[in-house]
């Protein structure tokens, strides 16, 4: 049965769709899982989540962005089914280890995107990610998606519990803007916790040798242990990114995380005699912070006035 959403106000399609998507969103909840295990995901953000702090609500448009990624995966899977590869075991649940969570040892589980079997009968983990153009270009230019590689490592550990012969995987990145692909051919040594990126292959034919990554599984477990420790102590780790970094701009806890920064700086500086250069920088930082707050306040005022004027002129709803 289809679900219909009634939106008041006579919205046209461009206005309507994101609002419809907003009905599908649910509050973010924390539990240890492979998608949160990587080192690039802000540890402080996860500690806020684990402690039940309420952050900024997800934007309605972001629900559509996430859904787009799922459909990109299905489109790629459809092309794979037309190739010589056999794609199976999609969304199979695997157990990736035990980590502390809410005062007990939690069995960390994940849903793999699938298993690919080639013509010679070799099975490999298949993990698909649809990403934006700028992130895609970074990974084309020598960088590595450490969060995704960590996730693949955990999935390979889980797969080996049910099929010990699987020790290879394919992480396939799709550029959502251009439909280009970037493939990371992986091999995992579970005994020594070593993930080898054997080769990186682009859809335009470019290839490069990969690198070796040590202890991705161990590091993931240690991160979840640290999150649990902070939860029990109601404490937070240091900020992982600098003020103004894009990670913070998109984080639902960005405002909460940085709102006490000026006070922290003042406490840190109490009783400390700064050299003239550092003292000057501190004063400049204080002045710039004040100016930014005034500019943001003025920006909101202007935005409100502009919207009122445009509505009065019947230019927008």
ABEGO torsion letter per residue (X at the ends): XBBBBBBBGGBBAAAAAAAAAAAABBBBBBBBBAAAABAABBAAAAAAAAAGBBBBBBBAAAAAAAAAAAAAAAAAAAAAAABABBBBGBGBBBBAEBBBBGGBBBBBBBBBAEBBBBAAGBBBBBBBBBBBAAAAAAAABGBBBAAAAAAAAAAAAAAAAABAABABBBBBBBBAAAGBBBBBBBBBBAAAGBBBBABBBBAAGBBBBBBBBBGAAAAAAAAAAAAAAAAAAGBBBBBABBBGBAAAAABAAAAAAAAAAAAAAAAAABGBBBBAAAAAAAAAAAAAAAAAAAAAAAAAAAAAAAAAAAAAAGABX
